[in-house]
Structure formats: structure tokens, C-alpha cells
Amino acid sequence: MPGLALTQAGTVLCAHGGQAQPTAPLPRVLISGTPAVGQSAPYVVAGCPFVAGTVPSPCVTDTWVTGALRVRSGGVPLLLQDSQSVCAPNGTPSTIVSPGQTRVRAQ
């Protein structure tokens, strides 16, 4: 299903509210002047407050499981607004609150 392409300016939160940022955006693809983000680069998560019982177990990285089926940059699928991910070490998903742009749709 088509969705808005995710850019470096997008807002991604882990399930617990921690802010996630891409480690390596795709500099060859600019959308409204901002680099797009590919499925291969993990996100780093900061500020996750998750605690399992009494042991802090915050989300540290966010790895993307799905991306665009038809749109790639350098062989890497672009991330879309509906892309799915898994945070490590606790296995929870993250949420894309805003893709960072409203012009480019991909599938």
C-alpha cells in the first residue's frame, strides 16, 4: 500500500515515548531538501523510560522490518509512514508520528 516516504526530519518514537533518529540517512535522495531514510540503517533511540519490573530496559536501537516494495535508493528500500520496526533489546515496535514531509508517496 502506498505511503508517505520517511525523511530525516520525520518523528519516530519507540512504544514507550523515546525519540528515535536515523544513523545513516540516504544523502542521494532529497525530499523537500531533507535526506530520505532507507530500511537498512537502524535508528538509535534516546530517552526511553521502559522498566521491566525494577530493571531498566530501555529501547536502544530500532531495526526496520518493512520498507517500500518498489522505490529504492542504492538498492535500499525507502522507509514509508507505515513501515514496521522492532526495538532492541525488548522487541517492542516503534511508531512513525510524522514522516517529515507531505509530498512524496511511494509503494
C-alpha positions in Angstrom: 0.0 0.0 0.0 1.4 3.4 -0.9 2.5 5.7 2.0 4.5 8.9 2.6 8.2 8.5 2.4 10.1 9.0 5.6 12.8 11.7 5.8 15.4 12.6 8.4 13.1 15.3 9.6 10.4 12.7 10.5 9.4 12.0 14.0 9.8 8.4 15.2 9.1 7.3 18.7 9.5 3.9 20.4 6.5 2.4 22.0 7.5 4.0 25.3 8.0 7.5 24.0 11.7 7.5 23.4 12.9 9.6 20.4 14.5 7.7 17.5 16.9 9.1 15.0 18.4 7.5 11.8 22.0 6.5 11.9 22.6 6.9 8.1 20.0 8.8 6.0 20.3 8.5 2.2 22.0 11.6 1.0 21.3 10.9 -2.7 17.6 11.2 -2.2 16.3 14.6 -1.0 12.6 15.2 -0.3 11.9 18.9 0.2 15.6 19.4 0.8 15.8 16.7 3.5 17.5 13.3 3.1 15.2 10.2 2.8 15.7 7.2 5.1 16.3 3.6 4.0 15.4 0.3 5.6 19.0 -0.8 6.0 20.1 1.8 8.6 19.0 1.2 12.2 17.7 4.1 14.3 19.2 4.9 17.7 16.7 5.6 20.5 17.2 8.1 23.3 15.1 8.8 26.3 13.2 5.5 26.5 11.8 5.2 30.1 10.9 1.4 29.8 11.4 -0.6 33.0 10.8 -4.4 33.2 9.8 -4.9 36.9 12.5 -3.0 38.7 15.2 -3.4 36.0 15.6 -0.5 33.4 15.4 -2.0 29.9 15.2 1.0 27.6 15.0 0.7 23.8 18.4 1.3 22.3 18.1 0.6 18.6 15.2 0.3 16.2 15.6 -2.1 13.2 13.2 -1.8 10.3 11.4 -4.9 9.1 9.4 -3.5 6.2 10.0 -0.7 3.7 8.9 0.3 0.2 8.4 -2.5 -2.3 9.1 -0.5 -5.4 11.2 2.5 -4.5 14.9 2.1 -3.6 18.0 4.2 -3.4 21.3 2.5 -3.9 19.4 -0.8 -3.7 17.9 0.0 -0.3 14.1 0.3 0.1 12.9 3.6 1.4 11.0 3.7 4.7 7.4 4.7 4.5 4.9 6.1 7.0 3.5 2.6 7.6 6.9 0.7 7.8 7.2 -1.7 10.7 10.1 -2.0 13.1 11.4 -3.8 16.2 13.3 -2.1 19.1 16.1 -3.9 20.8 16.6 -5.2 23.4 12.9 -5.6 24.4 11.3 -6.3 21.0 8.6 -3.6 21.0 7.6 -1.7 17.9 8.1 2.0 17.2 5.6 4.5 15.8 6.2 7.0 13.0 4.4 10.0 14.2 5.3 12.2 11.2 7.1 11.3 8.0 8.7 14.7 7.9 7.1 15.7 4.5 3.7 15.5 2.8 4.5 15.5 -0.9 6.2 12.2 -1.9 4.3 8.9 -1.8 5.9 5.5 -2.5 5.0 1.9 -2.7 
